[in-house]
Amino acid sequence: MSRSESLAVYLRGQARRRLDRVESNDGGRNAKGALALLDAAAYAASLPDDDPVILMLDQAGCYGPLGCEDFNPGDAGDRLIRTWQGGEPHELLLSLPAAITASPTDQFGSRSPRPS
């Protein structure tokens, strides 16, 4: 699976999670968030693996220390994605590296990005 496909699979999974949330009187917030994540997943799936956004996510460590694992944005990235309310898909993807590097630790236990 390519990095773009792995990212799209992850975002679709998060969209399903949002759709499965039952909150009374949410005013459609979860459904709107799920649609935004599905839109981001479709956008991500269309990106080539050498797209600058994919490379930025790789540099932030989202594909593991060697860059060949399934997409995993770590706790900070998860929080950002789970609270995403909508906007342009590229805005979400571009905001992930900053959220990850600003967190005290990433999924590998360090703040520094994966070495190139």
All heavy atoms as an XYZ file, in Angstrom:
865
protein
N       0.858     -1.178      0.000
C       0.000      0.000      0.000
C       0.898      1.232      0.000
O       1.857      1.318      0.753
C      -0.894     -0.041      1.238
C      -1.746      1.165      1.405
S      -2.859      1.222      2.860
C      -3.269     -0.432      3.217
N       0.563      2.199     -0.831
C       1.340      3.432     -0.896
C       1.079      4.297      0.338
O       0.114      4.082      1.079
C       0.984      4.209     -2.162
O      -0.298      4.784     -2.028
N       1.910      5.281      0.558
C       1.724      6.203      1.689
C       0.408      6.961      1.548
O      -0.305      7.155      2.529
C       2.877      7.187      1.759
C       4.183      6.553      2.129
C       5.251      7.602      2.171
N       6.552      6.981      2.167
C       7.678      7.647      2.073
N       7.662      8.959      1.970
N       8.817      7.026      2.074
N       0.097      7.389      0.330
C      -1.154      8.112      0.101
C      -2.358      7.238      0.428
O      -3.310      7.689      1.072
C      -1.236      8.585     -1.352
O      -0.175      9.445     -1.648
N      -2.304      5.987     -0.006
C      -3.404      5.061      0.286
C      -3.523      4.793      1.777
O      -4.624      4.722      2.321
C      -3.199      3.750     -0.475
C      -3.349      3.878     -1.966
C      -2.853      2.644     -2.718
O      -2.205      1.763     -2.104
O      -3.110      2.566     -3.920
N      -2.376      4.649      2.447
C      -2.376      4.412      3.888
C      -3.002      5.588      4.631
O      -3.800      5.403      5.563
C      -0.934      4.184      4.365
O      -0.874      4.043      5.755
N      -2.676      6.794      4.221
C      -3.265      8.000      4.807
C      -4.769      8.019      4.568
O      -5.557      8.288      5.484
C      -2.610      9.242      4.212
C      -3.223     10.599      4.535
C      -3.277     10.844      6.038
C      -2.441     11.703      3.826
N      -5.193      7.704      3.350
C      -6.621      7.694      3.022
C      -7.371      6.656      3.849
O      -8.469      6.934      4.349
C      -6.818      7.448      1.530
N      -6.787      5.474      4.020
C      -7.417      4.428      4.835
C      -7.592      4.914      6.272
O      -8.649      4.727      6.889
C      -6.589      3.120      4.781
C      -7.003      2.141      5.857
C      -6.702      2.484      3.403
N      -6.556      5.543      6.811
C      -6.631      6.063      8.176
C      -7.745      7.104      8.304
O      -8.555      7.054      9.239
C      -5.281      6.674      8.579
C      -5.324      7.335      9.922
C      -5.103      6.603     11.081
C      -5.630      8.686     10.047
C      -5.174      7.204     12.324
C      -5.700      9.294     11.281
C      -5.472      8.546     12.412
O      -5.560      9.146     13.639
N      -7.804      8.045      7.366
C      -8.822      9.099      7.430
C     -10.232      8.530      7.276
O     -11.153      8.981      7.959
C      -8.546     10.166      6.371
C      -7.286     11.005      6.610
C      -6.973     11.855      5.388
C      -7.432     11.856      7.857
N     -10.406      7.539      6.409
C     -11.728      6.904      6.281
C     -12.127      6.217      7.585
O     -13.287      6.268      7.991
C     -11.740      5.921      5.114
C     -11.835      6.600      3.757
C     -12.124      5.624      2.638
N     -11.041      4.699      2.394
C     -10.038      4.903      1.537
N      -9.988      6.023      0.841
N      -9.094      4.003      1.387
N     -11.169      5.594      8.254
C     -11.448      4.964      9.546
C     -11.881      5.987     10.588
O     -12.809      5.744     11.372
N     -11.227      7.132     10.595
C     -11.612      8.188     11.532
C     -12.988      8.747     11.187
O     -13.767      9.113     12.073
C     -10.562      9.302     11.544
C      -9.245      8.877     12.140
C      -9.388      8.382     13.560
O     -10.018      9.020     14.404
N      -8.818      7.226     13.838
N     -13.311      8.811      9.899
C     -14.648      9.271      9.478
C     -15.713      8.292      9.970
O     -16.760      8.720     10.485
C     -14.708      9.407      7.957
N     -15.441      7.004      9.832
C     -16.400      5.999     10.348
C     -16.579      6.144     11.850
O     -17.692      6.027     12.370
C     -15.928      4.581      9.996
C     -16.237      4.180      8.577
C     -15.990      2.698      8.349
N     -14.586      2.335      8.490
C     -13.680      2.457      7.538
N     -14.018      2.947      6.359
N     -12.431      2.097      7.748
N     -15.478      6.384     12.549
C     -15.553      6.569     13.999
C     -16.448      7.759     14.337
O     -17.254      7.702     15.252
C     -14.137      6.795     14.535
C     -14.049      6.936     16.033
C     -12.630      7.370     16.427
N     -12.602      8.227     17.568
C     -13.048      9.461     17.670
N     -13.613     10.037     16.659
N     -12.956     10.144     18.770
N     -16.322      8.852     13.577
C     -17.164     10.029     13.818
C     -18.633      9.720     13.539
O     -19.520     10.182     14.257
C     -16.730     11.206     12.932
C     -15.407     11.814     13.263
C     -15.418     12.671     14.513
N     -16.151     13.880     14.450
C     -15.674     15.061     14.087
N     -14.415     15.185     13.727
N     -16.434     16.117     14.095
N     -18.888      8.960     12.484
C     -20.277      8.613     12.161
C     -20.898      7.723     13.238
O     -22.095      7.781     13.478
C     -20.361      7.913     10.803
C     -20.246      8.818      9.594
C     -20.209      7.982      8.326
C     -21.388      9.818      9.542
N     -20.073      6.891     13.859
C     -20.563      5.973     14.886
C     -20.811      6.649     16.230
O     -21.425      6.057     17.111
C     -19.583      4.817     15.087
C     -19.568      3.865     13.911
O     -20.520      3.901     13.096
O     -18.600      3.091     13.793
N     -20.323      7.858     16.399
C     -20.544      8.575     17.669
C     -21.993      8.991     17.782
O     -22.557      9.571     16.864
C     -19.671      9.823     17.738
C     -18.216      9.511     17.990
C     -17.482     10.765     18.237
N     -17.883     11.278     19.543
C     -17.123     12.037     20.291
N     -15.948     12.398     19.863
N     -17.534     12.465     21.451
N     -22.542      8.701     18.905
C     -23.930      9.093     19.160
C     -23.906     10.147     20.261
O     -23.502      9.867     21.388
C     -24.777      7.881     19.600
C     -26.182      8.323     19.952
C     -24.781      6.812     18.528
N     -24.287     11.341     19.903
C     -24.368     12.441     20.867
C     -25.695     13.140     20.627
O     -25.970     13.583     19.516
C     -23.225     13.426     20.686
C     -21.866     12.868     21.009
C     -20.764     13.889     20.806
O     -21.053     15.086     20.619
O     -19.604     13.479     20.824
N     -26.482     13.215     21.666
C     -27.755     13.909     21.496
C     -27.497     15.396     21.292
O     -26.578     15.979     21.867
C     -28.650     13.677     22.721
O     -28.022     14.180     23.873
N     -28.274     15.968     20.433
C     -28.208     17.408     20.162
C     -26.837     17.887     19.685
O     -26.393     18.960     20.065
C     -28.622     18.200     21.412
C     -30.023     17.852     21.849
O     -30.908     17.667     21.021
N     -30.233     17.747     23.149
N     -26.162     17.095     18.862
C     -24.876     17.572     18.347
C     -25.060     18.447     17.107
O     -24.086     18.976     16.580
C     -23.899     16.427     18.088
C     -24.125     15.688     16.779
O     -25.185     15.866     16.143
O     -23.237     14.916     16.398
N     -26.285     18.598     16.660
C     -26.564     19.475     15.530
C     -25.910     19.028     14.233
O     -25.644     19.842     13.368
N     -25.617     17.749     14.131
C     -24.986     17.223     12.926
C     -23.479     17.398     12.892
O     -22.840     17.145     11.877
N     -22.888     17.818     14.015
C     -21.445     18.076     14.086
C     -20.627     16.850     13.697
O     -19.686     16.950     12.908
C     -21.068     18.547     15.486
C     -19.599     18.853     15.670
C     -19.316     19.408     17.068
N     -20.009     18.710     18.130
C     -19.539     17.627     18.751
N     -18.373     17.133     18.420
N     -20.225     17.052     19.717
N     -20.992     15.683     14.227
C     -20.231     14.469     13.919
C     -20.383     14.074     12.455
O     -19.418     13.661     11.817
C     -20.633     13.321     14.840
C     -20.062     13.500     16.227
O     -18.918     13.885     16.385
N     -20.867     13.244     17.233
N     -21.576     14.217     11.915
C     -21.786     13.886     10.499
C     -20.997     14.848      9.608
O     -20.358     14.424      8.639
C     -23.269     13.940     10.155
N     -20.996     16.128      9.944
C     -20.238     17.108      9.157
C     -18.740     16.839      9.248
O     -18.013     16.934      8.253
C     -20.544     18.526      9.636
C     -21.954     18.981      9.309
C     -22.243     20.322      9.940
C     -23.719     20.678      9.792
N     -24.074     21.876     10.559
N     -18.290     16.497     10.443
C     -16.873     16.163     10.615
C     -16.496     14.915      9.832
O     -15.415     14.851      9.229
N     -17.385     13.931      9.829
C     -17.130     12.698      9.067
C     -17.041     13.004      7.574
O     -16.158     12.485      6.883
C     -18.225     11.667      9.346
N     -17.931     13.842      7.084
C     -17.878     14.212      5.664
C     -16.583     14.946      5.328
O     -15.986     14.728      4.269
C     -19.087     15.055      5.283
C     -20.410     14.302      5.205
C     -21.562     15.273      4.985
C     -20.365     13.257      4.112
N     -16.139     15.813      6.218
C     -14.880     16.528      5.993
C     -13.709     15.554      5.954
O     -12.794     15.694      5.122
C     -14.671     17.579      7.081
N     -13.733     14.548      6.824
C     -12.657     13.556      6.829
C     -12.714     12.668      5.585
O     -11.667     12.290      5.040
C     -12.716     12.711      8.101
C     -12.320     13.450      9.376
C     -12.579     12.587     10.601
C     -10.869     13.898      9.319
N     -13.920     12.340      5.124
C     -14.034     11.571      3.877
C     -13.516     12.384      2.698
O     -12.863     11.836      1.790
C     -15.478     11.134      3.646
C     -15.987     10.036      4.581
C     -17.484      9.827      4.378
C     -15.213      8.742      4.364
N     -13.776     13.678      2.703
C     -13.260     14.559      1.663
C     -11.730     14.579      1.711
O     -11.059     14.496      0.675
C     -13.842     15.959      1.847
C     -13.610     16.872      0.663
O     -13.478     16.382     -0.478
O     -13.596     18.100      0.884
N     -11.176     14.664      2.916
C      -9.718     14.652      3.072
C      -9.141     13.314      2.630
O      -8.058     13.269      2.032
C      -9.344     14.953      4.526
N      -9.848     12.217      2.892
C      -9.382     10.889      2.471
C      -9.345     10.795      0.947
O      -8.384     10.267      0.372
C     -10.280      9.803      3.053
N     -10.370     11.307      0.287
C     -10.398     11.285     -1.179
C      -9.251     12.134     -1.735
O      -8.585     11.729     -2.694
C     -11.740     11.785     -1.687
N      -9.025     13.280     -1.127
C      -7.917     14.143     -1.556
C      -6.585     13.424     -1.354
O      -5.728     13.405     -2.250
C      -7.966     15.452     -0.762
C      -6.772     16.341     -0.981
C      -6.632     17.071     -2.156
C      -5.783     16.463     -0.014
C      -5.535     17.897     -2.361
C      -4.686     17.289     -0.209
C      -4.561     17.992     -1.379
O      -3.476     18.802     -1.571
N      -6.392     12.814     -0.187
C      -5.139     12.118      0.122
C      -4.890     10.973     -0.855
O      -3.751     10.777     -1.303
C      -5.171     11.589      1.557
N      -5.934     10.236     -1.185
C      -5.787      9.106     -2.101
C      -5.344      9.557     -3.488
O      -4.724      8.785     -4.225
C      -7.098      8.331     -2.191
N      -5.633     10.807     -3.837
C      -5.277     11.309     -5.161
C      -3.837     11.821     -5.240
O      -3.341     12.112     -6.326
C      -6.229     12.440     -5.575
O      -5.938     13.627     -4.856
N      -3.168     11.928     -4.097
C      -1.812     12.478     -4.078
C      -0.779     11.420     -4.457
O      -0.865     10.273     -3.994
C      -1.474     13.015     -2.686
C      -2.323     14.165     -2.162
C      -1.944     14.480     -0.718
C      -2.164     15.395     -3.038
N       0.217     11.784     -5.235
C       1.316     10.846     -5.483
C       2.191     10.767     -4.230
O       2.202     11.689     -3.404
C       2.077     11.481     -6.655
C       1.756     12.929     -6.582
C       0.369     13.034     -5.983
N       2.913      9.678     -4.073
C       3.741      9.514     -2.883
C       4.884     10.517     -2.795
O       5.459     10.696     -1.726
C       4.290      8.094     -2.797
C       3.326      7.142     -2.101
O       2.258      7.605     -1.638
O       3.641      5.951     -1.997
N       5.208     11.179     -3.898
C       6.258     12.188     -3.843
C       5.704     13.610     -3.715
O       6.428     14.592     -3.851
C       7.193     12.080     -5.045
C       6.486     12.305     -6.377
O       5.236     12.415     -6.403
O       7.187     12.355     -7.403
N       4.402     13.714     -3.403
C       3.793     15.022     -3.181
C       4.422     15.659     -1.934
O       4.695     14.971     -0.942
C       2.285     14.866     -2.975
C       1.585     16.206     -2.902
O       1.475     16.763     -1.783
O       1.162     16.697     -3.961
N       4.657     16.968     -1.952
C       5.258     17.624     -0.784
C       4.498     17.390      0.526
O       5.119     17.288      1.587
C       5.259     19.104     -1.178
C       5.287     19.102     -2.661
C       4.497     17.890     -3.081
N       3.188     17.295      0.474
C       2.411     17.048      1.698
C       2.750     15.670      2.266
O       2.977     15.520      3.475
C       0.900     17.176      1.429
C       0.092     16.739      2.640
C       0.548     18.596      1.043
N       2.791     14.663      1.413
C       3.122     13.304      1.860
C       4.547     13.270      2.409
O       4.812     12.651      3.447
C       2.949     12.292      0.708
C       1.489     12.261      0.224
C       3.423     10.900      1.127
C       0.474     11.802      1.246
N       5.457     13.955      1.748
C       6.842     13.998      2.219
C       6.954     14.705      3.568
O       7.742     14.294      4.425
C       7.735     14.665      1.170
C       7.828     13.917     -0.172
C       8.656     14.725     -1.166
C       8.370     12.517      0.012
N       6.157     15.764      3.775
C       6.148     16.450      5.070
C       5.635     15.529      6.172
O       6.176     15.504      7.277
C       5.266     17.702      5.007
C       5.878     18.858      4.262
S       4.745     20.265      4.028
C       4.056     20.498      5.644
N       4.584     14.761      5.874
C       4.044     13.821      6.852
C       5.056     12.721      7.163
O       5.205     12.299      8.310
C       2.726     13.226      6.348
C       1.568     14.216      6.235
C       0.385     13.570      5.513
C       1.152     14.716      7.605
N       5.769     12.271      6.148
C       6.820     11.279      6.349
C       7.918     11.846      7.236
O       8.355     11.203      8.193
C       7.377     10.839      4.997
C       8.476      9.800      5.133
O       8.410      8.962      6.063
O       9.406      9.812      4.307
N       8.348     13.066      6.952
C       9.404     13.700      7.745
C       8.963     13.891      9.202
O       9.785     13.827     10.105
C       9.805     15.049      7.136
C      10.993     15.694      7.791
C      12.270     14.861      7.680
O      12.502     14.194      6.692
N      13.083     14.907      8.707
N       7.673     14.101      9.421
C       7.148     14.251     10.783
C       7.048     12.914     11.508
O       6.715     12.872     12.687
C       5.787     14.933     10.742
N       7.323     11.815     10.797
C       7.323     10.502     11.430
C       6.017      9.748     11.331
O       5.829      8.738     12.006
N       5.112     10.198     10.491
C       3.782      9.575     10.399
C       3.790      8.202      9.736
O       2.790      7.483      9.780
C       2.821     10.483      9.636
S       2.464     12.011     10.517
N       4.902      7.837      9.120
C       4.999      6.532      8.475
C       6.056      5.663      9.143
O       6.642      4.795      8.525
C       5.295      6.698      6.977
C       4.167      7.385      6.252
C       4.231      8.743      5.971
C       3.029      6.695      5.874
C       3.188      9.389      5.327
C       1.985      7.326      5.233
C       2.073      8.678      4.960
O       1.030      9.298      4.326
N       6.289      5.902     10.412
C       7.255      5.123     11.175
C       8.672      5.642     11.005
O       8.944      6.496     10.163
N       9.578      5.120     11.809
C      10.959      5.625     11.795
C      11.677      5.411     10.467
O      12.582      6.156     10.124
C      11.636      4.876     12.934
C      10.759      3.715     13.229
C       9.379      4.083     12.802
N      11.276      4.409      9.712
C      11.915      4.159      8.418
C      11.069      4.637      7.247
O      11.453      4.478      6.096
C      12.232      2.668      8.267
C      13.169      2.084      9.333
C      13.357      0.592      9.122
C      14.497      2.812      9.325
N       9.888      5.175      7.526
C       9.027      5.704      6.483
C       8.275      4.668      5.672
O       7.781      4.973      4.594
N       8.162      3.443      6.196
C       7.517      2.386      5.414
C       6.364      1.701      6.153
O       5.915      0.642      5.736
C       8.553      1.362      4.964
S       9.470      0.621      6.315
N       5.889      2.287      7.226
C       4.786      1.706      7.984
C       3.474      2.376      7.602
O       3.456      3.374      6.897
C       5.054      1.868      9.481
C       6.290      1.119      9.942
C       6.620      1.361     11.405
O       5.733      1.801     12.163
O       7.777      1.122     11.776
N       2.365      1.823      8.103
C       1.061      2.439      7.880
C       1.018      3.814      8.550
O       1.707      4.053      9.551
C      -0.060      1.569      8.454
C      -0.294      0.309      7.628
O       0.091      0.293      6.440
O      -0.867     -0.645      8.169
N       0.197      4.688      8.006
C       0.074      6.040      8.537
C      -0.370      6.001      9.993
O      -1.334      5.324     10.356
C      -0.941      6.839      7.710
C      -1.109      8.242      8.186
C      -0.202      9.223      7.828
C      -2.157      8.589      9.019
C      -0.340     10.529      8.285
C      -2.310      9.887      9.473
C      -1.397     10.854      9.104
N       0.345      6.736     10.834
C       0.014      6.876     12.247
C       0.507      8.248     12.692
O       1.710      8.451     12.818
C       0.676      5.777     13.075
C       0.364      5.901     14.550
O      -0.188      6.889     15.010
N       0.729      4.890     15.307
N      -0.413      9.191     12.931
C       0.016     10.542     13.289
C       0.362     10.734     14.759
O       0.658     11.849     15.177
C      -1.194     11.387     12.898
C      -2.342     10.479     13.170
C      -1.861      9.104     12.772
N       0.308      9.686     15.555
C       0.586      9.819     16.974
C      -0.553     10.513     17.704
O      -1.577     10.859     17.112
N      -0.377     10.701     18.992
C      -1.446     11.269     19.822
C      -1.849     12.671     19.401
O      -3.031     12.997     19.317
C      -1.033     11.279     21.294
C      -0.904      9.877     21.879
O      -1.502      8.940     21.325
O      -0.205      9.739     22.903
N      -0.864     13.520     19.125
C      -1.180     14.912     18.754
C      -1.924     14.966     17.424
O      -2.891     15.712     17.272
C       0.089     15.746     18.694
N      -1.485     14.183     16.467
C      -2.165     14.136     15.180
C      -3.558     13.550     15.294
O      -4.499     14.026     14.651
N      -3.683     12.506     16.131
C      -5.007     11.916     16.379
C      -5.965     12.965     16.931
O      -7.112     13.060     16.502
C      -4.923     10.759     17.381
C      -4.600      9.437     16.742
O      -4.819      9.266     15.529
O      -4.128      8.547     17.478
N      -5.495     13.742     17.910
C      -6.351     14.776     18.504
C      -6.808     15.778     17.460
O      -7.976     16.164     17.411
C      -5.626     15.489     19.647
C      -5.658     14.751     20.951
C      -5.139     15.601     22.106
N      -3.763     16.041     21.931
C      -2.691     15.305     22.200
N      -2.824     14.084     22.658
N      -1.479     15.794     22.018
N      -5.885     16.216     16.621
C      -6.228     17.184     15.581
C      -7.271     16.595     14.626
O      -8.278     17.232     14.319
C      -4.979     17.606     14.807
C      -5.226     18.546     13.629
C      -5.761     19.888     14.114
C      -3.956     18.730     12.834
N      -7.056     15.378     14.183
C      -7.969     14.739     13.236
C      -9.329     14.481     13.878
O     -10.365     14.716     13.263
C      -7.338     13.453     12.684
C      -6.160     13.811     11.774
C      -8.368     12.608     11.940
C      -5.260     12.655     11.423
N      -9.331     14.033     15.117
C     -10.599     13.716     15.781
C     -11.435     14.951     16.088
O     -12.642     14.841     16.264
C     -10.334     12.921     17.051
C      -9.873     11.531     16.735
C      -9.618     10.724     17.953
N      -9.138      9.404     17.527
C      -9.105      8.364     18.296
N      -9.497      8.448     19.545
N      -8.669      7.217     17.835
N     -10.810     16.091     16.135
C     -11.565     17.316     16.414
C     -11.768     18.157     15.157
O     -12.349     19.237     15.245
C     -10.860     18.169     17.495
O      -9.554     18.511     17.042
C     -10.781     17.427     18.817
N     -11.312     17.685     14.014
C     -11.438     18.432     12.763
C     -12.903     18.650     12.440
O     -13.679     17.712     12.364
C     -10.742     17.674     11.642
C     -10.706     18.397     10.336
C     -11.441     18.103      9.233
C      -9.907     19.510      9.995
N     -11.129     18.969      8.218
C     -10.192     19.857      8.659
C      -8.968     20.271     10.696
C      -9.580     20.917      8.012
C      -8.355     21.325     10.051
C      -8.664     21.632      8.725
N     -13.277     19.897     12.248
C     -14.671     20.228     11.962
C     -14.925     20.504     10.501
O     -16.062     20.669     10.092
C     -15.100     21.442     12.802
C     -15.155     21.155     14.278
C     -16.139     20.049     14.602
O     -17.278     20.072     14.174
N     -15.688     19.063     15.359
N     -13.896     20.576      9.715
C     -14.075     20.828      8.292
C     -13.157     21.907      7.802
O     -12.443     22.541      8.567
N     -13.169     22.085      6.525
C     -12.276     23.014      5.860
C     -11.735     22.313      4.631
O     -12.172     21.222      4.283
N     -10.793     22.920      4.005
C     -10.189     22.317      2.826
C      -9.324     21.133      3.250
O      -8.603     21.222      4.254
C      -9.353     23.347      2.074
C     -10.163     24.456      1.456
C     -11.143     23.951      0.418
O     -10.791     23.045     -0.357
O     -12.282     24.464      0.391
N      -9.379     20.036      2.506
C      -8.591     18.854      2.883
C      -7.098     19.134      3.053
O      -6.480     18.634      4.000
C      -8.833     17.878      1.733
C     -10.146     18.275      1.167
C     -10.207     19.765      1.331
N      -6.543     19.964      2.177
C      -5.113     20.246      2.290
C      -4.787     20.995      3.581
O      -3.690     20.863      4.112
C      -4.590     21.002      1.062
C      -5.092     22.399      0.953
N      -6.299     22.707      0.384
C      -4.536     23.576      1.361
C      -6.479     24.011      0.438
N      -5.439     24.567      1.024
N      -5.738     21.758      4.112
C      -5.502     22.477      5.369
C      -5.282     21.497      6.515
O      -4.402     21.708      7.361
C      -6.681     23.394      5.689
C      -6.823     24.558      4.738
C      -8.108     25.340      4.953
O      -9.034     24.831      5.622
O      -8.196     26.461      4.433
N      -6.082     20.435      6.549
C      -5.910     19.416      7.589
C      -4.539     18.763      7.452
O      -3.790     18.661      8.424
C      -7.016     18.355      7.501
C      -6.823     17.119      8.386
C      -6.776     17.497      9.861
C      -7.926     16.109      8.129
N      -4.209     18.320      6.244
C      -2.948     17.608      6.045
C      -1.743     18.499      6.313
O      -0.758     18.051      6.905
C      -2.891     17.031      4.631
C      -4.013     16.050      4.281
C      -3.811     15.480      2.892
C      -4.146     14.950      5.315
N      -1.828     19.764      5.929
C      -0.712     20.681      6.171
C      -0.557     21.032      7.651
O       0.536     21.379      8.089
C      -0.891     21.970      5.363
C      -0.678     21.840      3.857
C      -1.051     23.139      3.151
C       0.746     21.431      3.541
N      -1.635     20.950      8.420
C      -1.553     21.290      9.841
C      -1.019     20.130     10.688
O      -0.593     20.352     11.825
C      -2.912     21.747     10.358
O      -3.855     20.709     10.268
N      -1.017     18.930     10.159
C      -0.560     17.776     10.943
C       0.906     17.849     11.369
O       1.194     17.645     12.553
C      -0.832     16.471     10.194
C      -2.258     15.961     10.270
C      -2.471     14.825      9.281
C      -2.576     15.504     11.681
N       1.862     18.117     10.469
C       3.259     18.141     10.920
C       3.510     19.133     12.055
O       4.224     18.822     13.008
C       4.039     18.521      9.656
C       3.188     18.022      8.541
C       1.767     18.275      9.019
N       2.908     20.311     11.978
C       3.097     21.309     13.041
C       2.512     20.818     14.361
O       3.110     21.001     15.419
C       2.468     22.638     12.637
N       1.343     20.193     14.301
C       0.723     19.666     15.524
C       1.586     18.568     16.135
O       1.744     18.494     17.358
C      -0.675     19.139     15.218
N       2.152     17.737     15.289
C       2.971     16.617     15.769
C       4.268     17.123     16.380
O       4.644     16.706     17.474
C       3.246     15.632     14.616
C       1.937     14.954     14.207
C       4.299     14.606     15.007
C       1.986     14.254     12.866
N       4.943     18.032     15.695
C       6.227     18.511     16.213
C       6.057     19.447     17.400
O       6.978     19.600     18.191
C       7.063     19.191     15.111
O       6.309     20.269     14.559
C       7.448     18.208     14.031
N       4.881     20.056     17.561
C       4.640     20.938     18.701
C       4.292     20.154     19.956
O       4.344     20.686     21.053
C       3.507     21.921     18.390
N       3.945     18.881     19.798
C       3.576     18.080     20.964
C       4.836     17.708     21.743
O       5.924     17.626     21.178
C       2.824     16.822     20.527
O       3.700     15.939     19.864
N       4.690     17.474     23.049
C       5.855     17.137     23.869
C       6.587     15.893     23.367
O       7.794     15.847     23.370
C       5.281     16.900     25.263
C       3.957     17.565     25.248
C       3.486     17.582     23.831
N       5.833     14.892     22.912
C       6.449     13.696     22.345
C       5.599     13.204     21.195
O       4.381     13.365     21.194
C       6.572     12.550     23.372
O       5.281     12.204     23.842
C       7.469     12.924     24.528
N       6.241     12.614     20.220
C       5.493     12.023     19.121
C       5.303     10.535     19.391
O       5.605     10.059     20.477
C       6.186     12.284     17.776
C       7.556     11.639     17.669
O       7.877     10.747     18.479
O       8.312     12.017     16.758
N       4.829      9.778     18.411
C       4.534      8.372     18.609
C       5.778      7.543     18.890
O       5.686      6.416     19.326
C       3.744      7.796     17.437
C       4.508      7.718     16.131
C       4.217      8.905     15.244
O       3.978     10.007     15.726
N       4.240      8.703     13.959
N       6.981      8.110     18.684
C       8.211      7.384     18.930
C       8.890      7.833     20.216
O       9.974      7.380     20.535
C       9.173      7.561     17.743
C       8.515      7.250     16.442
C       8.272      8.237     15.522
C       8.101      5.966     16.141
C       7.634      7.969     14.329
C       7.476      5.683     14.960
C       7.237      6.673     14.052
N       8.249      8.753     20.938
C       8.774      9.191     22.210
C       9.769     10.335     22.126
O      10.471     10.615     23.091
N       9.867     10.996     20.988
C      10.775     12.130     20.876
C      10.102     13.243     20.100
O       9.167     13.018     19.356
C      12.061     11.710     20.173
O      11.812     11.443     18.822
N      10.597     14.457     20.254
C      10.030     15.600     19.541
C      10.656     15.754     18.170
O      10.104     16.388     17.309
C      10.253     16.874     20.327
C       9.320     16.975     21.500
C       9.389     18.324     22.087
N       8.914     19.278     21.089
C       8.714     20.542     21.299
N       8.983     21.036     22.476
N       8.289     21.340     20.364
N      11.847     15.241     17.991
C      12.531     15.477     16.727
C      11.942     14.623     15.616
O      11.542     13.495     15.842
C      14.016     15.189     16.866
O      14.215     13.859     17.275
N      11.901     15.167     14.410
C      11.397     14.390     13.282
C      12.321     13.257     12.942
O      13.488     13.232     13.354
C      11.301     15.399     12.143
C      12.203     16.511     12.537
C      12.289     16.497     14.028
N      11.813     12.319     12.187
C      12.595     11.174     11.744
C      13.768     11.676     10.918
O      13.621     12.555     10.088
C      11.692     10.267     10.896
C      12.366      9.015     10.433
C      11.384      8.147      9.701
N      10.812      8.780      8.519
C      11.425      8.895      7.369
N      12.637      8.445      7.204
N      10.828      9.460      6.343
N      14.976     11.100     11.134
C      16.120     11.535     10.330
C      15.880     11.224      8.852
O      15.274     10.229      8.517
C      17.289     10.729     10.881
C      16.753      9.802     11.893
C      15.291     10.075     12.072
N      16.428     12.071      7.968
C      16.255     11.850      6.523
C      17.225     10.809      6.031
O      18.258     10.612      6.498
C      16.503     13.104      5.724
O      16.073     14.239      6.352
